[in-house]
Amino acid sequence: MIELPPFVEGVYLVGSSAPITWHTLAHHGVTVRGPEPSTLDIHTHDAALVSWTRANADFYWRPWLHHSRFTLLRDWGVAWGVLGLSRIACTIRTADITAKATAGEWALSVYDHHAPILREALRLRRGESQRLFHSRRTRRAAAAAFMHAVLADVSAHGAEDV
């Protein structure tokens, strides 16, 4: 994994040196005080972003899924897991960072055979009430199957695919 120094225009910034932080600041930053992020020389590196995101899939999401038997029975667990991994896959495939709901919509076109659980996770994220699954256990199985498929997929797609 490539570690980038936390500097912007020669000024050391305290905080995260994760590529996701710098990419978000450079491309989606909102100025509260001071110069616009687009006027700063914020170094971003797509390959570093993809590598960091893949490591996040391996070191956060794989263990999370392994221990999610009961979590995926809960509404928040389905939304968190399905849309979180949709976001990971989208970042690895596009070298861009997007909102979870937007990543869920993106995933519908890439993982169309998992459309029911993606629609359910998007429904939960939006706070809509009409359930798309009649059983929490069936929904858990669909969420886990989707998450396993995404983890296998992101392992197969590297920076060379961006």
N, C-alpha and C positions, 0 to 999 in steps of 0.2 A: 504494500500500500504506500502511496506517495503522501508524505506529510508536507504541508505547505506552511511556511512561517506566517504568523498572524500579524502581517504588516499591511498598511494601506498608505501609499505615498510616503513611505519612510517612517511612518508613525506606528509604534508597537501598540497593538490593541490587546487588551486582556480578555480572555474568554476562550471560546472554542477555536481550535485549529482544524476542525472537521470541514472537508470540502463542501458539504451540504450547507453549512453556515455561510460561507463566502459566496457560493453560487446564489443562494437565496438573497443575500444582501445586494449582490451585483445586479441581479435580474428582476428582483421583486421588492427591493428595499423601499421603504417609505420614509421620507425625511420628516423628522420632528423638529430638528434644529440643525443648522449647518448646511453644507452643500448637498445637492442631489447626489445619490449614489452613482448615477450615470456619469457624473463629472469626475469621479474618483478613479484612480487606477487600481481597481480591485482585481487581483489575480484570481482567475478561475481556470480549472483544468478538467475537461470532460472525462478523461480517463481516470483521474483521481476520484471524481465524483462517482463514477460507475464502480470503481474498485471499492470505495468506502461503502457504497450502498449494498454491494454484494456481501461484504463482510457483515453488515448489519443484518442481512437476511440469514447468514450462517450463524452469527453469534447471539442475535436477539430472537429472530422469528422461528428458527428451528427448535430451540429449547421451549419457546413460548407454545408452539403447536404441540410439542411432546407432552406438555403439562396442562393442556387446555381442555381436558375431557369435560370438566364441569363448567369451565368458563364459556365454552361454545354452546352451552345450553341457555346462556343469558343473552338478551338482546344486545347489550353493549359489547359483549365478547364477539358476537357474529360481526357486528359493524366494524369493530376495531381490527379483528383479524383479517376479514375478507378485504376491506378497503385499505387497510395498512399494507397488505401484501400486493394489492393492485397498484398502490403508489410506488412500492419498491420496484415492481416489474416495469412500470411506466418509466421510472427514472433510469433504469438500466437500459431499456430499449431506446429511449429518446434523449438521454443525457440532459433532461430537464426535470424540474420539480414542479408538481402541481398539487392542487387540493385533493383530498381523499375522494370526494364526490366526483370530481372531474376524472380522477384515475379510475374510479369505478365505471364511469361511462366509457372510458377508453378501453378498459378490460372487456366490456361487452363485445367489442369488435374483434378482440384478439383471442379471448377465451369464450367464444359464443356457446360452446357446449356446456358451460357452467352458468349460463344466463339466469336460471332461476335463483341461485344463491346470490349472484351479483345484484339482481333486482331486489331481493330481500334485504341485502345489506344497504343498498341505496334507500330503500323505503325506511329502514330503521334510522339511517342518518338524517333523513328529511323529517322524521317524526310522524310519518303517515301511519294510520291505524290498521288498515286492512292487511292482515297476515297473508303471506303467499305460501306458507307451509302449514299443514294441519298438525304436524307433530314436531316438537322441539328436537327429538332424537333424529328424525329424518333431516331436519335442518342442520343439526350438528354434523351429521355424516356428510352432507353436501358441502358444508363450510370446510370441513377437514379435507375432503377430496380436492376441493379447489385450492386450498393452501398447499397441499402436497404437490399438486401439479405446478403451481407457480414456483415453488422452491426448486423443483426439478428443472423448470424452464430457465430460471435466472442463473442457475449453475451452468447452464449450457450457453448462455449469452454473455460474452465478454466485451471489453472496450472496443475490440476490433469490429463488433457488430453495430456500434454506434455510428 
